[in-house]
Amino acid sequence: MNPPMPMEGMCSSAQTGIWFAERLEDGQPRYHLASAIELDGDLDVPALERAFRSLFVRHPILLATYPERDGGPVREDLAPERWALDRRSAGGDLDGLLRALTVAPFDLGAARCSARP
């Protein structure tokens, strides 16, 4: 059984440690696990978004961000219904886009997915 999650606004000691390490390393992609999946056929985008939202309801930590307040991190959770699949064009250079996304700085204080207003 998993230990209980801290309430929104609170960070566990492990989360605080990761936040601190990220600050020291200036957002290097140490915890950035990148992968790509190639799908054949038509993609049912609404069904894919519903599947991700269902996952986020069960695992809200996946939508958590850790902005800095008063010199330390606070946890903020994005509501799953506000999440939207990030759709962008590779402009003919899929390998270049994937490479750029993989090495992009990892900002724990910013949402890493699209959010609907």
Backbone bond lengths (Angstrom), bond angles and torsions (degrees), N, CA, C in turn:
res aa  C-N    CA-C-N  psi(-1)  N-CA   C-N-CA  omega(-1)  CA-C   N-CA-C  phi
1 M - - - 1.454 - - 1.530 109.07 -
2 N 1.320 116.50 137.27 1.463 121.53 -179.77 1.522 110.84 -77.33
3 P 1.354 117.01 145.30 1.464 118.88 175.65 1.521 109.72 -65.56
4 P 1.335 117.50 153.52 1.469 119.54 -178.99 1.525 111.18 -63.23
5 M 1.326 115.13 145.66 1.463 121.38 177.99 1.522 109.14 -75.13
6 P 1.350 117.19 143.32 1.460 117.98 173.14 1.523 109.55 -65.58
7 M 1.310 116.13 154.48 1.455 120.08 178.69 1.517 109.55 -67.95
8 E 1.340 115.31 156.32 1.464 119.40 176.66 1.520 108.54 -54.90
9 G 1.320 115.20 136.99 1.450 121.18 -177.31 1.516 112.10 99.60
10 M 1.333 116.57 -26.43 1.458 120.61 179.54 1.529 109.19 -101.87
11 C 1.332 116.25 147.28 1.459 121.52 175.85 1.521 108.89 -118.78
12 S 1.323 115.24 142.04 1.460 118.76 173.72 1.526 108.14 -72.25
13 S 1.316 116.45 167.91 1.462 119.05 178.30 1.527 110.72 -63.98
14 A 1.333 118.25 -35.00 1.466 121.01 177.56 1.530 110.84 -65.89
15 Q 1.332 117.83 -43.17 1.463 121.31 178.31 1.525 110.93 -63.10
16 T 1.330 116.73 -41.16 1.460 120.53 177.89 1.523 110.38 -63.89
17 G 1.323 117.46 -40.16 1.453 121.30 178.37 1.516 112.58 -63.39
18 I 1.329 117.22 -42.82 1.466 120.83 177.58 1.521 109.89 -65.11
19 W 1.341 116.88 -42.54 1.460 120.31 178.57 1.525 109.87 -59.25
20 F 1.330 117.28 -44.69 1.454 121.46 -179.15 1.532 110.93 -64.18
21 A 1.335 117.35 -44.46 1.470 121.08 178.36 1.523 111.12 -61.31
22 E 1.327 116.91 -40.47 1.470 120.65 178.28 1.523 110.92 -63.48
23 R 1.313 117.20 -37.74 1.478 120.47 178.14 1.525 110.51 -64.44
24 L 1.323 116.77 -41.23 1.465 120.72 179.96 1.528 112.19 -67.96
25 E 1.323 116.34 -34.05 1.458 121.23 -176.10 1.521 112.59 -94.37
26 D 1.310 117.95 5.33 1.455 123.32 176.40 1.530 113.71 55.52
27 G 1.332 116.50 44.17 1.456 120.58 172.52 1.510 115.94 73.84
28 Q 1.333 117.95 23.83 1.463 119.84 177.01 1.534 108.97 -62.80
29 P 1.321 117.12 150.86 1.470 119.79 -173.67 1.536 114.47 -78.15
30 R 1.323 117.65 44.09 1.469 121.19 -179.44 1.528 112.02 -61.91
31 Y 1.319 117.90 -42.08 1.467 121.56 -177.82 1.522 111.73 -102.22
32 H 1.287 116.66 16.05 1.457 123.44 -176.54 1.519 108.31 -92.49
33 L 1.308 117.63 101.37 1.455 122.31 179.57 1.524 107.99 -98.18
34 A 1.312 116.21 109.22 1.459 120.70 -176.43 1.518 110.59 -106.25
35 S 1.312 115.28 141.92 1.462 120.88 173.82 1.519 107.59 -153.78
36 A 1.305 115.47 158.63 1.455 121.25 178.41 1.520 108.53 -130.26
37 I 1.305 115.07 146.85 1.458 121.39 178.54 1.521 107.74 -127.56
38 E 1.306 116.33 129.96 1.464 120.20 176.83 1.520 107.96 -99.08
39 L 1.317 115.43 126.50 1.458 121.48 -179.85 1.517 109.33 -111.27
40 D 1.314 116.91 140.94 1.456 121.65 174.69 1.524 108.70 -104.24
41 G 1.308 116.11 145.97 1.453 120.67 177.44 1.513 111.92 92.75
42 D 1.318 114.21 -174.72 1.458 120.62 -178.88 1.527 109.87 -76.70
43 L 1.315 115.31 139.04 1.462 121.45 179.37 1.522 109.06 -101.26
44 D 1.323 116.29 126.68 1.458 121.91 175.63 1.534 106.83 -87.80
45 V 1.340 115.74 88.20 1.463 121.40 -174.36 1.526 111.90 -58.99
46 P 1.340 119.57 -46.68 1.471 117.98 178.59 1.533 113.11 -58.60
47 A 1.336 117.60 -38.21 1.469 120.43 178.56 1.527 110.60 -66.96
48 L 1.330 117.59 -39.85 1.459 121.15 177.82 1.529 110.83 -63.92
49 E 1.334 116.68 -42.24 1.466 120.10 177.63 1.523 111.02 -63.84
50 R 1.323 118.11 -40.61 1.466 120.61 177.97 1.533 110.48 -62.64
51 A 1.331 116.89 -39.86 1.468 120.56 179.82 1.528 110.41 -63.83
52 F 1.336 117.12 -44.16 1.467 119.80 178.01 1.521 110.88 -64.11
53 R 1.334 117.17 -42.67 1.475 119.23 179.97 1.526 111.05 -62.17
54 S 1.322 116.53 -38.23 1.461 120.25 176.99 1.528 110.47 -62.29
55 L 1.320 116.79 -40.55 1.460 121.58 176.04 1.527 110.26 -62.49
56 F 1.339 117.32 -43.11 1.472 121.47 -178.23 1.524 112.09 -67.91
57 V 1.319 118.04 -30.49 1.465 120.58 176.12 1.528 109.27 -64.99
58 R 1.326 116.53 -40.48 1.468 120.83 179.95 1.522 112.71 -76.69
59 H 1.345 116.75 -27.35 1.462 121.60 -176.32 1.529 109.78 -133.88
60 P 1.333 118.02 73.05 1.466 120.96 -174.49 1.530 113.80 -61.82
61 I 1.312 117.78 -19.62 1.462 120.72 179.55 1.528 111.02 -60.54
62 L 1.328 117.31 -25.22 1.466 121.00 -179.95 1.527 112.47 -66.06
63 L 1.332 117.65 -19.50 1.468 121.49 178.70 1.523 111.85 -108.85
64 A 1.329 117.29 9.91 1.462 120.53 -177.56 1.524 110.77 -79.23
65 T 1.322 114.86 143.02 1.460 121.84 170.67 1.521 107.28 -122.58
66 Y 1.336 115.44 163.11 1.459 120.46 -175.48 1.524 110.52 -132.39
67 P 1.328 117.24 72.20 1.466 118.99 177.15 1.531 110.26 -70.23
68 E 1.322 114.97 159.43 1.461 120.58 180.00 1.521 110.36 -90.07
69 R 1.321 115.86 133.27 1.462 122.60 172.95 1.519 108.00 -140.61
70 D 1.309 115.86 132.22 1.465 121.92 178.83 1.533 111.86 53.44
71 G 1.340 116.21 38.66 1.459 121.12 175.25 1.507 116.00 81.41
72 G 1.327 117.66 7.25 1.467 120.02 179.98 1.515 111.16 -147.40
73 P 1.339 116.81 170.35 1.458 119.81 -178.26 1.529 112.21 -81.37
74 V 1.310 115.36 148.34 1.465 122.17 167.75 1.521 106.78 -128.05
75 R 1.301 115.78 147.05 1.459 119.91 -178.79 1.526 110.01 -92.05
76 E 1.336 115.49 130.52 1.457 121.66 173.71 1.516 107.95 -124.46
77 D 1.313 116.34 132.88 1.459 121.48 179.78 1.522 110.28 -106.66
78 L 1.329 115.81 129.20 1.453 121.16 173.93 1.523 108.05 -80.62
79 A 1.316 117.38 134.27 1.459 120.74 178.23 1.529 109.34 -66.71
80 P 1.339 118.59 131.73 1.464 120.77 -177.78 1.529 113.67 -54.06
81 E 1.318 117.89 -33.88 1.473 119.60 -178.82 1.529 112.22 -70.11
82 R 1.330 117.84 -15.09 1.465 121.32 177.41 1.523 112.33 -89.72
83 W 1.329 117.44 -7.73 1.456 121.59 -178.44 1.523 110.05 -79.11
84 A 1.314 116.43 141.48 1.465 121.72 174.94 1.522 108.37 -137.51
85 L 1.294 115.73 145.57 1.453 121.64 178.05 1.521 109.68 -60.66
86 D 1.314 116.43 131.68 1.469 122.36 178.87 1.525 107.87 -79.21
87 R 1.314 115.88 108.00 1.472 120.77 -179.54 1.515 108.61 -108.07
88 R 1.318 115.24 123.75 1.462 119.07 177.40 1.515 108.82 -143.90
89 S 1.289 114.90 155.99 1.458 121.17 179.45 1.524 109.32 -90.73
90 A 1.319 115.78 138.75 1.460 120.73 176.56 1.522 110.62 -80.94
91 G 1.316 116.98 -7.79 1.460 120.01 179.40 1.512 112.90 58.10
92 G 1.324 118.05 31.45 1.454 121.81 179.62 1.516 114.35 85.93
93 D 1.337 118.54 -4.60 1.459 121.48 -178.67 1.526 109.68 -124.84
94 L 1.325 115.21 71.28 1.464 119.86 -178.05 1.526 111.27 -62.11
95 D 1.326 117.72 -42.95 1.466 119.91 179.39 1.527 110.98 -59.78
96 G 1.334 117.32 -41.91 1.462 120.97 178.97 1.513 112.16 -64.03
97 L 1.337 117.04 -42.20 1.469 120.51 178.20 1.522 110.59 -63.41
98 L 1.321 117.62 -46.31 1.467 120.75 179.82 1.525 111.31 -62.29
99 R 1.313 117.44 -40.42 1.463 121.30 178.03 1.529 110.53 -63.05
100 A 1.341 116.11 -44.83 1.472 120.52 179.98 1.528 111.24 -63.08
101 L 1.328 117.40 -41.47 1.465 120.47 179.67 1.527 111.26 -67.85
102 T 1.315 116.94 -33.68 1.464 121.65 -178.34 1.520 112.27 -68.75
103 V 1.320 117.49 -37.36 1.476 119.93 -176.26 1.524 112.74 -99.21
104 A 1.321 117.14 2.24 1.469 119.95 179.28 1.523 109.99 -62.19
105 P 1.337 117.58 142.06 1.470 120.03 177.68 1.527 110.95 -55.88
106 F 1.305 115.33 143.53 1.458 122.34 -177.52 1.517 108.23 -99.39
107 D 1.313 116.97 110.51 1.460 122.30 -177.26 1.520 109.27 -104.17
108 L 1.338 116.72 106.35 1.465 120.48 -178.98 1.526 112.70 -67.83
109 G 1.336 116.54 -16.02 1.463 119.95 -178.99 1.508 114.11 -89.81
110 A 1.327 117.42 -5.09 1.466 121.06 -177.61 1.515 110.39 -116.24
111 A 1.315 115.14 147.31 1.453 119.49 176.02 1.519 109.13 -63.98
112 R 1.317 116.75 136.15 1.452 121.52 -178.42 1.513 112.55 -98.80
113 C 1.284 116.11 13.25 1.459 119.77 177.75 1.515 107.04 -144.08
114 S 1.292 115.27 166.36 1.454 119.27 179.87 1.517 109.88 -70.71
115 A 1.300 115.44 144.52 1.455 120.79 177.00 1.521 108.98 -128.19
116 R 1.299 114.54 136.18 1.458 119.13 176.44 1.517 108.69 -80.40
117 P 1.334 117.32 141.43 1.485 119.41 179.50 1.518 111.87 -64.65
